[in-house]
Amino acid sequence: MEQNILQAVANRGFIQEREIITLKSRLNRGDSSTLDLFDGGPVAISEDQTKKGLSWLLNQYKTPRGVERKNNPFGRREVAALESFERFELVDFIDGGNRYVSFFLPVYRVIGSGASFDYYVNGGACVIIG
């Protein structure tokens, strides 16, 4: 079944939200062959997932009135990437667990014209990696 997901992603050229959740679940159960998905580099995200992710990130950055939030988690580079947004990519899965249990989380890359950054979501908070 896993090969079906990897093959479908390769044929389509992008990954859907449900497939990301399934792959994350398999990684958390110890199936590391899921990481074969990234052999060809980052994977594009579906249009629906892109809209959802961009909306969530912009809500972290500004209020609905367009005022920058005081607890805004973004620096200048991240703001530049959001304001010139082009696309999302699924880059990898990161193990956010501890030494006793694995807890894999998807790592996304936001690409704007001239700027980009990687992040993952842990407990509803945006954690910027690079």
KATA-V526480 format. One record per helix or strand of 2 or more residues. SS is the DSSP state (2 for helix, 1 for strand). FROM is the first residue (numbers start at 1). LEN is the number of residues. If there is no record, write none. Layout:
ss=SS from=FROM len=LEN
ss=SS from=FROM len=LEN
This chain:
ss=2 from=2 len=11
ss=1 from=14 len=2
ss=2 from=17 len=12
ss=2 from=32 len=9
ss=1 from=43 len=3
ss=2 from=47 len=15
ss=2 from=76 len=8
ss=1 from=85 len=11
ss=1 from=104 len=9
ss=1 from=115 len=8
ss=1 from=125 len=4
